[in-house]
Amino acid sequence: MIGAPLPPFAAAAAATGSGAPDAGELAALRARIGRRWIRVTCREGTFALPVPELAPIGVWSPKASAYRAKRVALIEGRSAVPAVAPRPIRWESIATIEVGHSRWRDGMKAGLFITGALAIINYSAVWWAASEDPVAASIVFGAVGGTVIATTTLLAAREKRWEQVYVGRGSI
């Protein structure tokens, strides 16, 4: 069943397999990755897994969405069959594991920059509005600035900056 944990005997049986990191390295990987998305490159392809689980048998995700085939393009031929991540991805086949870091801070910086640039460009309108009705000007410019900052932050948060945390002993 997809989304269920692996049977306890599976991890014990696979612990003797080649390519598996030792217990100390596995604990360090778990601590470094936490609950963030990972991108695993292996013989079967490259797969992004949410909420990853690392065990002596391999890497998998308890989320069922990680094992559904995703459309690559809007229009696909019948021969286009997207790859689905194996469950688990065995250590022997893993070439690299990368952890994803959200880029929301970059979006917030961009939003602050854009808001500042718009304020400088529209300085005369800002100065006039602030001198005529400071309360209304503060509300309008605060709403516009907040919207720009929130929009750029949300747009950038979906993007990930990937950092390589593991190089496998297996080959692709």
C-alpha positions as CSV (number, residue, x, y, z in Angstrom):
1,M,0.0,0.0,0.0
2,I,1.4,3.4,-1.0
3,G,1.9,5.8,1.9
4,A,2.3,3.0,4.5
5,P,5.6,2.4,6.2
6,L,7.9,-0.3,5.0
7,P,7.7,-3.7,6.8
8,P,10.2,-3.8,9.7
9,F,11.9,-7.0,8.3
10,A,12.6,-5.2,5.0
11,A,15.0,-2.8,6.6
12,A,16.8,-5.5,8.5
13,A,17.0,-7.7,5.3
14,A,18.4,-4.9,3.2
15,A,20.9,-3.6,5.8
16,T,23.5,-6.1,4.5
17,G,23.1,-4.7,1.0
18,S,26.0,-2.9,-0.7
19,G,26.0,0.9,-0.8
20,A,24.1,1.5,2.4
21,P,25.6,4.2,4.6
22,D,26.5,3.1,8.1
23,A,24.4,4.1,11.1
24,G,26.4,7.2,12.0
25,E,26.2,8.5,8.4
26,L,22.5,7.8,8.2
27,A,21.8,9.7,11.5
28,A,23.9,12.6,10.2
29,L,21.9,12.6,6.9
30,R,18.6,12.5,8.8
31,A,19.6,15.4,10.9
32,R,20.8,17.5,7.9
33,I,17.7,16.8,5.8
34,G,15.0,17.0,8.5
35,R,11.5,17.1,6.9
36,R,12.5,19.1,3.8
37,W,12.1,18.0,0.2
38,I,14.9,15.9,-1.3
39,R,15.9,15.3,-4.9
40,V,17.3,11.8,-5.4
41,T,19.2,10.9,-8.6
42,C,19.4,7.2,-9.2
43,R,19.5,4.6,-12.0
44,E,15.7,4.9,-12.4
45,G,15.8,8.7,-12.9
46,T,15.7,11.8,-10.7
47,F,12.8,12.1,-8.2
48,A,11.7,14.8,-5.7
49,L,10.4,13.3,-2.5
50,P,8.4,15.2,0.2
51,V,8.9,14.3,3.9
52,P,11.7,11.8,3.2
53,E,12.3,8.7,5.3
54,L,15.9,7.3,5.3
55,A,16.5,3.7,6.4
56,P,19.1,1.0,5.9
57,I,17.1,-0.3,2.9
58,G,16.9,3.0,1.1
59,V,15.0,6.3,0.8
60,W,11.2,6.7,0.4
61,S,8.4,9.1,1.2
62,P,5.3,8.2,3.3
63,K,3.3,10.7,1.1
64,A,1.3,8.9,-1.6
65,S,1.6,11.9,-3.9
66,A,5.3,11.1,-4.4
67,Y,4.4,7.9,-6.3
68,R,1.8,9.2,-8.7
69,A,2.9,9.8,-12.3
70,K,3.0,13.5,-13.1
71,R,2.3,14.9,-16.6
72,V,5.4,16.3,-18.2
73,A,3.6,18.4,-20.8
74,L,0.2,19.7,-21.5
75,I,-0.1,17.6,-24.7
76,E,1.6,14.2,-24.6
77,G,1.6,11.2,-26.9
78,R,0.6,7.7,-25.9
79,S,4.2,6.7,-25.6
80,A,5.0,9.4,-23.0
81,V,4.9,7.5,-19.7
82,P,6.4,9.5,-16.8
83,A,8.7,7.6,-14.5
84,V,7.5,6.9,-11.0
85,A,9.9,6.7,-8.1
86,P,10.6,3.2,-6.8
87,R,9.6,2.5,-3.3
88,P,12.1,2.5,-1.7
89,I,14.9,3.9,-3.8
90,R,17.7,1.5,-2.8
91,W,21.0,2.8,-1.6
92,E,22.9,0.8,-4.3
93,S,21.3,2.8,-7.1
94,I,21.5,6.3,-5.5
95,A,24.1,8.6,-7.1
96,T,23.2,11.8,-5.2
97,I,20.8,13.2,-2.7
98,E,20.1,16.9,-2.6
99,V,18.1,18.8,0.0
100,G,15.8,21.7,-1.1
101,H,15.8,25.0,0.6
102,S,12.9,27.4,0.0
103,R,13.8,30.7,-1.6
104,W,11.1,32.9,0.2
105,R,13.8,35.2,1.6
106,D,15.0,36.0,-1.9
107,G,11.4,36.8,-2.9
108,M,11.0,39.1,0.1
109,K,14.2,40.9,-0.8
110,A,13.0,41.3,-4.4
111,G,9.6,42.6,-3.2
112,L,11.3,45.2,-0.9
113,F,13.5,46.3,-3.8
114,I,10.6,46.6,-6.2
115,T,8.5,48.5,-3.7
116,G,11.4,50.9,-3.0
117,A,12.0,51.4,-6.8
118,L,8.3,52.1,-7.3
119,A,8.3,54.6,-4.5
120,I,11.3,56.4,-6.0
121,I,9.8,56.4,-9.5
122,N,6.5,57.8,-8.1
123,Y,8.1,60.2,-5.7
124,S,6.1,63.2,-6.8
125,A,2.8,61.3,-6.5
126,V,3.8,60.0,-3.1
127,W,4.9,63.4,-1.8
128,W,1.7,65.1,-3.1
129,A,-0.6,62.4,-1.7
130,A,1.2,62.4,1.7
131,S,0.9,66.2,1.9
132,E,-2.8,66.2,1.0
133,D,-4.1,63.3,3.0
134,P,-1.4,61.4,4.9
135,V,-3.7,58.7,6.3
136,A,-5.2,57.7,2.9
137,A,-1.7,57.8,1.3
138,S,-0.3,55.5,4.0
139,I,-3.1,53.0,3.6
140,V,-2.8,53.0,-0.2
141,F,0.9,52.8,-0.4
142,G,1.0,50.3,2.5
143,A,-1.5,48.0,0.7
144,V,0.4,48.3,-2.6
145,G,3.8,47.7,-1.0
146,G,2.5,44.8,1.1
147,T,0.9,43.2,-2.0
148,V,4.1,43.5,-4.0
149,I,6.2,42.0,-1.2
150,A,3.7,39.2,-0.4
151,T,3.4,38.3,-4.1
152,T,7.1,38.1,-4.8
153,T,7.6,36.1,-1.6
154,L,5.0,33.6,-2.5
155,L,6.3,33.2,-6.0
156,A,9.8,32.6,-4.9
157,A,8.8,30.2,-2.1
158,R,7.8,27.6,-4.6
159,E,11.3,27.5,-6.0
160,K,14.0,25.5,-4.3
161,R,17.7,26.0,-4.1
162,W,19.2,22.5,-4.0
163,E,22.2,21.5,-1.9
164,Q,24.0,18.2,-2.4
165,V,24.2,16.3,0.9
166,Y,25.1,12.8,-0.2
167,V,27.1,11.2,-2.9
168,G,26.3,7.5,-3.3
169,R,28.6,4.6,-3.7
170,G,26.4,3.1,-6.3
171,S,26.6,3.8,-10.0
172,I,24.1,5.1,-12.4
